[in-house]
Amino acid sequence: MQLIKNLKWRYATKKFDPLKKVSQQKIDYIKEAVQLSASSYGLQPYKVLEIKNPQLREELKPLSWNQSQITDASHLFVFCNYKMVTDNDVDNLILLKSRTNGITMDKISGYGTFVKGKLKEKSATEMFHWTAKQTYIALSNALNACAELKIDCTPIEGFEPDDYNQKLELTEKGLNACVVLAIGYRDKEDASQNSKKVRKSIDMIFETII
């Protein structure tokens, strides 16, 4: 039971050591943790971009409030939520369920019809926020995986989504830059690592209703 210990260890790293790189094996582990994330209806309405191009990361930095993590971290990921979930997305899910579990399509087609109906109840704005919520669940799995591996990371909302969407050509793909995740190893001069974790008490967060 190491989860609590790992969560106490992690913090939002402000300064990464640009010379220390995360191994591909550990990156693959983090990716699998994201892949296994829970999502409503199992739709996983998001895509995660791994930005490897150093020049592109330099160009994204001024769009990210000039935060050094964008360029100094070992790896940079952009979590993108779907702007809209279509009937085709649901059909693809049902087909995947059929193939994965060896169930005929006619036995689960009713579930697909149900999901399509529930999604059609959402306005475009509701849909956008709903897919963003699913994306943050996947992000949390990435944070926990990093903590388990003793890899530093920083979830970043301090960026201009519209500018990211334009730079990465996301709009035409039906995607929106939702949140950025920098992964790497802390610089020994990062003062934030010496700060105590500040959190509300459990009693303040939880309320028992009898």
N, C-alpha and C positions, 0 to 999 in steps of 0.2 A: 504494500500500500504506500506507494511513493508519490501519488498525485499531489497531495497537500504540500509535501516537502518541495516538490518541483515548482509548484505555483508560488511558494514563498521565495524561491530562488529567482524566478524570472522578474524582469522589469522592462519598461519601455526604453530601450537603449538609445541614447541621444548621440553617441559618438562611436562609430564602428572603426575597427582596425582594417584598413583597405587591403592590407597584405595577407590577412588570414582568410582562407577560403573554406567553405563548407564542402565536404566530399559529396560526390554524386550519389553515393549509397545513402547518405543521410537525407539528401534532397528527395530522393525517390521515396523514402520512408514518409517524409512530410506530405508528399503528393498523394500517397496512398491513404494517409489519414484524412486528407481533404476528400478524396474519392469516396471514402466510407462514411462521410457525414450524413446525418439524418436530414431529411427535407420533407416538406409537406407533400403528400401523395407520392413521394419518391421521385419527384420531377427533376430535382437538381437544376433549377432555372438560372444557371450561371456558367461562366467560363472564366478560367484563370490564365492570364497571360504571364509568361516568364520573359522578362525583358533582359536579354543577354547582350544586346548591342550597346557597347560603351558610349558611343556617340549619341544614341537615342536617350540613354540615361542622363547624359549631360543636358540634352534638350528638355527633358522632363523636369530637371531640377528647378529651373525658374518658374515652372508651372506648379511647383510643390513648395512654394514659399522659401525657395533656396535652402531647403533642409539637406544637410550633408549626407544623411542616410541614403538618399536616392542614388548617389554615386559611390559612396564608400562601402556600403554593405556588400557582402559576397554575392547575394542574389536578391533580385527585386521581382515581386509578383504584383500584378494588378488584378484584383478580383472584380469581375464585371457581372452585373445582373442583367437578365433579359429585360427588355423594355415591355415585352408582351409574350405571353405563353399561348401558342396557337393549338388548334386541333391536331395539327401535324405533330407537334411536340408530344401530345398525349398519345397519339397513335404509335409513335416511336417507342414510348415507354411501355405500352401494352405489348408491342411486338417483342421488346427486350424481355419483359416478364415471361412471355410465352416461351421464348427460346431458352431462357435461363432455367426455368423450372419444369420445362417439358409439359406445359399445359396448352391445350388447344385454344386458339384465339376465341372461339365461340363461348368458352367457359369464363373468360374474363372480359369480354367485350362490354358487358354491362357496367363494369367498373370504369372503363374508359368513358362511357356515355355519362356516368355520374360525375366524373371529374370535369369533363367538358362543360357540363351544366353548371357546376359550382363556379368554375372560372369565368363563365359568361356573366355571372352575377356581379363581377367586379368591374368598376369603372377603370379607365386607363390609368388614372392616378392611383387608385387602390392596387391595381396590378403591379405598377412600378414599385410601390413601397413594399408590397408583399414579396416580390422576388428579391428585393434588397435585404429583407429580413432573412430569407433563406440563405443568402450569400454570407451573411454575418455568422450563421451557424457553422458554415464551412470554415470561415476564418478562425473561429474559436478552436476548431480541431487542429488547425495549423499551429496556433499558439501553444496548445497543450503538447503537441508533438515536439515542437522546438524545446519546450521546457524539459520534457523527458530526455531529450538528447543533449541537454545542456548547451543548446545553441541559442544565441541571443536573437531577438527579433523586435520589431517595432511596427505596430499597426498604425497607419497614417491616414487621417482624414483631412489633414492640412494640405490640400491640393485643389486645383480648379478642375472639376469634373468635365465641364464643357470643353476646356482646352485639351484635356486628356483625350476626350472623345474625338476631337478633331485631329490631334496629332497621331493617334493610333487607329484612326479611321473606323471607329466603333459604331457610330450612328447608322451607317449603311448596313452594318451587320446585325442591327437590332439589339446592340449592347450598350451598356452605360458603365463607365468607370465608377465603381462603388466605394472601394477602399483599397489602399495600397499596403503591402507587407514587405518590409525590408528584413532580410535574414543574414546573419553573419556572426562575428565575434566582437565583443566589446573592446574598445580601446582602453588601455590601462589608465588613460587620463580622463576617462569618462566619469565625471564627478557623481553622476546620478546613481551609479552602482553602490555608492556608500550611503545612500539615503534609506531610511527605514520605510517600509511599505505602509502607506496611509490608506486605511479602509475603515468604513463604518463597522461597528460591532455587529455580531450576529443578531443580537437582540433588536438592534435598530432596523435590520434588513428583514427579519422574519417576524411575522405576527401569527399567533395561533388563534384560530376561530373555532370555538367549541359549540 
